[in-house]
Amino acid sequence: MPLLIGLDVDGVLAPIVPYAGDAVLTPGVLDALSALSHHAEVAAVAVVSGRTVTDLARFTFA
């Protein structure tokens, strides 16, 4: 059975900043998510957030 890896945006994929709209993904995050996605037989990756879908859409996830 595959493992589920749930990652939050704020404080995990991007540093916490005073204004949520200023957040940017940490360098290397997209490469790491892409690498994990090639191992779907072992783990599934999900972005879990309290942000709205509209707000999350401004980030580019590979």
C-alpha positions as YAML, in Angstrom:
chain: A
units: angstrom
residues:
- id: 1
  name: MET
  ca: [0.00, 0.00, 0.00]
- id: 2
  name: PRO
  ca: [1.50, 3.39, -0.99]
- id: 3
  name: LEU
  ca: [2.35, 5.99, 1.59]
- id: 4
  name: LEU
  ca: [0.56, 9.36, 1.47]
- id: 5
  name: ILE
  ca: [2.82, 12.38, 1.92]
- id: 6
  name: GLY
  ca: [0.76, 15.49, 2.74]
- id: 7
  name: LEU
  ca: [2.65, 18.78, 2.57]
- id: 8
  name: ASP
  ca: [1.40, 22.21, 3.63]
- id: 9
  name: VAL
  ca: [2.37, 25.25, 1.59]
- id: 10
  name: ASP
  ca: [3.05, 27.77, 4.36]
- id: 11
  name: GLY
  ca: [6.05, 26.79, 6.44]
- id: 12
  name: VAL
  ca: [6.79, 23.61, 4.49]
- id: 13
  name: LEU
  ca: [6.86, 24.23, 0.73]
- id: 14
  name: ALA
  ca: [7.27, 28.00, 1.16]
- id: 15
  name: PRO
  ca: [8.61, 30.06, 4.07]
- id: 16
  name: ILE
  ca: [6.09, 31.79, 6.29]
- id: 17
  name: VAL
  ca: [5.87, 35.47, 5.35]
- id: 18
  name: PRO
  ca: [3.85, 38.35, 6.86]
- id: 19
  name: TYR
  ca: [1.49, 38.50, 3.86]
- id: 20
  name: ALA
  ca: [0.30, 35.23, 2.28]
- id: 21
  name: GLY
  ca: [0.32, 36.80, -1.17]
- id: 22
  name: ASP
  ca: [4.08, 37.33, -0.90]
- id: 23
  name: ALA
  ca: [4.85, 33.63, -0.41]
- id: 24
  name: VAL
  ca: [7.01, 31.87, -2.98]
- id: 25
  name: LEU
  ca: [7.99, 28.22, -3.13]
- id: 26
  name: THR
  ca: [11.39, 27.37, -1.68]
- id: 27
  name: PRO
  ca: [13.99, 26.76, -4.41]
- id: 28
  name: GLY
  ca: [14.20, 23.06, -5.22]
- id: 29
  name: VAL
  ca: [10.66, 22.25, -4.06]
- id: 30
  name: LEU
  ca: [9.31, 21.66, -7.57]
- id: 31
  name: ASP
  ca: [12.24, 19.38, -8.40]
- id: 32
  name: ALA
  ca: [11.66, 17.39, -5.20]
- id: 33
  name: LEU
  ca: [7.90, 17.07, -5.86]
- id: 34
  name: SER
  ca: [8.62, 16.00, -9.43]
- id: 35
  name: ALA
  ca: [11.07, 13.34, -8.23]
- id: 36
  name: LEU
  ca: [8.53, 12.02, -5.72]
- id: 37
  name: SER
  ca: [5.83, 11.88, -8.39]
- id: 38
  name: HIS
  ca: [7.93, 9.37, -10.34]
- id: 39
  name: HIS
  ca: [7.55, 6.88, -7.48]
- id: 40
  name: ALA
  ca: [3.76, 6.61, -7.31]
- id: 41
  name: GLU
  ca: [4.02, 2.90, -6.50]
- id: 42
  name: VAL
  ca: [5.64, 3.85, -3.19]
- id: 43
  name: ALA
  ca: [4.12, 7.21, -2.27]
- id: 44
  name: ALA
  ca: [1.41, 9.66, -3.30]
- id: 45
  name: VAL
  ca: [2.04, 13.36, -2.70]
- id: 46
  name: ALA
  ca: [-0.71, 15.84, -1.79]
- id: 47
  name: VAL
  ca: [-0.64, 19.55, -1.06]
- id: 48
  name: VAL
  ca: [-2.74, 20.21, 2.04]
- id: 49
  name: SER
  ca: [-3.54, 23.82, 2.89]
- id: 50
  name: GLY
  ca: [-5.92, 26.17, 4.59]
- id: 51
  name: ARG
  ca: [-5.59, 28.43, 1.55]
- id: 52
  name: THR
  ca: [-8.36, 28.65, -1.02]
- id: 53
  name: VAL
  ca: [-8.02, 26.75, -4.29]
- id: 54
  name: THR
  ca: [-7.83, 30.11, -6.07]
- id: 55
  name: ASP
  ca: [-4.90, 31.17, -3.89]
- id: 56
  name: LEU
  ca: [-3.11, 27.84, -4.39]
- id: 57
  name: ALA
  ca: [-3.56, 28.11, -8.17]
- id: 58
  name: ARG
  ca: [-1.04, 30.95, -8.31]
- id: 59
  name: PHE
  ca: [1.69, 28.48, -7.35]
- id: 60
  name: THR
  ca: [2.99, 26.26, -10.14]
- id: 61
  name: PHE
  ca: [3.18, 22.69, -8.94]
- id: 62
  name: ALA
  ca: [4.88, 20.17, -11.23]
...
